[in-house]
Amino acid sequence: LLSLFLLIPPETKKSFREVNINWFLIDLLAFFTLILTSLLIILTVNQYKDYFRRKTIVADRYTYLSFEDIFENENRKNIINKILQEPGIHNNELLRQCNLQKGQLQWHLYVLLQYGIIKKEKLGQYVSFFPVLSKKEVKIIPLKLITKSKTSIKILDLIEKNPGINSAMIAKKLNMRRSSVKYHVDKLAKLVLIILEKRNRETKLYVNKKINC
């Protein structure tokens, strides 16, 4: 094999070295990207963990897991991260993004709900999950946190351009079912991004101007 390698022309050897260097650089870049992404996720979850340390609102009656145990489990950290990234995310989307079996997801959600780390709300036909934050803190959630939901953004833009529009008109303009519109409107209202104003039998929708988007 050494003899065969010595017979390879110098320019070919040089190209081999260049290819190896290129692949090395690509691998190195991918490695650091993975590390950076992991650090950002850990930071987000740790900030949320610190929030609960300050508030000390974890339920005392559920003592079979310690506070540290809750946040050390990788699956639970991943679930919390998804909920922080996309407040209002529903069960099926969590199941898809977290790559867990249905039973596993239900167990971890149960733990997080019982300890008061997350909360759930029925929005339309979906059960959606939110981080547990005070109303004051909810009001400074950036709009970017829900940008993964293109439909929510479309509806929010439509409300901004048409103050006082109602859900029926949104459904007509966006060619959506009313049940789907209700889900997204309820989600936006829960995030305090819009204001619902009832007039007679009609509910008018407005963008919350106090939100720091």
C-alpha positions in Angstrom: 0.0 0.0 0.0 2.9 2.4 0.8 4.4 1.7 -2.6 1.1 2.4 -4.3 0.8 5.7 -2.4 4.3 6.7 -3.5 3.3 6.2 -7.1 0.5 8.7 -6.8 1.5 12.0 -8.5 2.2 15.0 -6.1 -0.6 17.1 -7.4 -3.1 14.2 -6.7 -1.7 14.0 -3.1 -2.2 17.7 -2.7 -5.8 17.5 -3.8 -6.4 14.7 -1.3 -5.0 16.8 1.5 -7.2 19.8 0.4 -10.3 17.6 0.4 -9.4 16.2 3.9 -8.8 19.8 5.2 -12.2 20.9 3.7 -14.0 18.0 5.4 -12.2 18.7 8.6 -13.3 22.3 8.6 -16.9 21.3 7.8 -16.9 18.8 10.6 -15.4 21.4 13.0 -18.0 24.0 12.0 -20.8 21.5 12.5 -19.4 20.6 15.9 -19.3 24.2 17.2 -22.7 24.9 15.7 -24.1 22.0 17.7 -22.4 23.1 20.9 -23.6 26.7 20.5 -27.2 25.5 19.8 -27.1 23.3 22.9 -25.8 26.2 25.1 -28.6 28.5 23.9 -31.2 25.9 24.7 -29.7 25.2 28.2 -29.5 29.0 28.8 -33.2 29.4 28.0 -34.3 26.5 30.2 -31.9 27.6 33.0 -33.4 31.2 32.9 -36.9 29.6 33.3 -35.5 27.4 36.1 -34.1 30.5 37.9 -37.5 32.2 37.5 -39.0 29.4 39.6 -36.2 29.6 42.1 -37.1 33.3 42.7 -40.9 32.7 42.8 -40.7 29.4 44.8 -44.1 28.3 43.6 -43.4 24.7 42.9 -46.1 22.6 44.5 -45.1 21.2 47.9 -47.4 18.2 47.8 -45.6 16.5 44.9 -42.3 15.6 46.6 -41.3 12.3 44.9 -39.1 14.5 42.5 -36.8 17.2 43.7 -36.7 20.6 42.0 -33.4 19.7 40.4 -34.8 16.4 39.1 -37.5 18.1 37.2 -35.1 20.3 35.2 -32.3 17.7 34.8 -34.3 15.3 32.7 -33.4 15.9 29.1 -36.9 15.1 27.8 -38.5 17.5 30.2 -35.9 20.2 29.3 -36.7 19.7 25.6 -40.4 20.0 26.3 -40.0 23.2 28.3 -37.7 24.6 25.6 -40.4 24.0 22.9 -43.1 25.6 25.1 -40.8 28.6 25.7 -40.1 29.0 22.0 -43.7 28.6 21.0 -46.2 29.5 23.7 -49.5 27.9 22.9 -48.0 24.9 21.2 -50.5 21.9 21.3 -50.0 18.3 22.1 -49.6 16.9 18.6 -47.0 19.4 17.7 -45.1 18.7 20.9 -45.3 15.0 20.0 -43.8 15.6 16.6 -41.1 18.0 17.6 -39.9 16.2 20.7 -39.7 12.8 19.0 -41.3 11.0 22.0 -43.8 8.2 22.3 -47.3 9.4 23.2 -47.1 7.8 26.7 -43.7 9.3 27.4 -44.9 12.8 26.4 -48.0 12.5 28.5 -46.0 11.5 31.5 -43.5 14.4 31.3 -46.4 16.9 30.7 -48.2 15.4 33.7 -45.1 16.0 35.9 -44.6 19.6 34.6 -48.3 20.4 35.1 -48.4 18.9 38.6 -45.4 20.8 39.7 -46.8 24.0 38.2 -43.9 24.4 35.8 -46.2 24.8 32.8 -49.9 25.3 32.4 -52.5 24.1 29.8 -55.4 25.9 28.3 -58.2 24.7 26.0 -58.1 26.8 22.9 -60.8 25.8 20.4 -60.5 22.1 19.8 -56.9 21.9 21.0 -55.2 21.7 24.4 -52.3 24.1 24.3 -49.4 24.5 26.7 -47.9 27.8 28.0 -45.0 28.7 30.3 -46.1 29.9 33.8 -45.4 33.6 33.9 -47.0 36.6 35.6 -49.2 38.9 33.5 -46.5 41.6 33.7 -43.9 39.2 32.2 -46.3 37.8 29.6 -46.7 41.4 28.3 -43.1 41.6 27.3 -42.9 38.3 25.4 -41.6 39.2 22.0 -43.7 38.5 19.0 -40.8 36.4 17.6 -41.8 33.6 20.1 -44.8 32.8 18.0 -43.4 33.3 14.5 -43.2 29.6 13.9 -47.0 29.8 13.6 -47.5 31.5 10.2 -51.2 31.4 10.6 -51.1 33.2 13.9 -48.9 35.9 12.3 -51.3 36.3 9.4 -54.2 36.7 11.7 -52.3 39.2 13.9 -51.3 41.2 10.8 -54.9 41.2 9.6 -56.1 42.5 13.0 -53.5 45.2 12.9 -54.5 46.4 9.5 -58.2 46.1 10.3 -58.8 47.2 13.9 -62.2 45.9 15.2 -62.4 43.0 12.7 -64.2 39.9 14.0 -63.4 36.2 13.7 -66.0 35.6 11.0 -64.4 38.2 8.8 -61.0 36.8 9.4 -62.2 33.3 8.4 -63.7 34.7 5.2 -60.6 36.8 4.3 -58.1 34.0 5.0 -60.4 31.2 3.7 -60.2 29.3 7.0 -62.6 27.4 9.2 -64.1 29.4 12.1 -62.9 26.7 14.5 -59.3 27.2 13.3 -59.6 31.0 13.5 -61.0 30.7 17.1 -57.9 28.6 18.1 -55.4 31.2 16.9 -57.4 34.1 18.2 -57.7 32.5 21.6 -53.9 31.8 21.5 -53.1 35.4 20.6 -55.5 36.6 23.4 -53.8 34.3 25.9 -50.5 35.8 25.0 -52.0 39.3 25.5 -51.1 40.2 21.9 -54.6 41.1 21.1 -57.6 42.6 22.9 -61.1 41.2 22.6 -63.8 43.9 22.9 -67.4 42.7 23.1 -70.1 44.9 21.6 -73.6 43.6 21.7 -73.3 40.1 20.2 -70.1 40.8 18.3 -66.5 40.5 19.5 -64.2 42.9 17.9 -60.4 42.3 17.8 -57.6 44.8 18.3 -53.8 44.5 18.5 -52.5 45.3 22.0 -50.5 48.4 21.4 -48.7 48.0 24.8 -47.0 44.9 23.7 -43.3 45.1 23.0 -43.2 43.2 19.7 
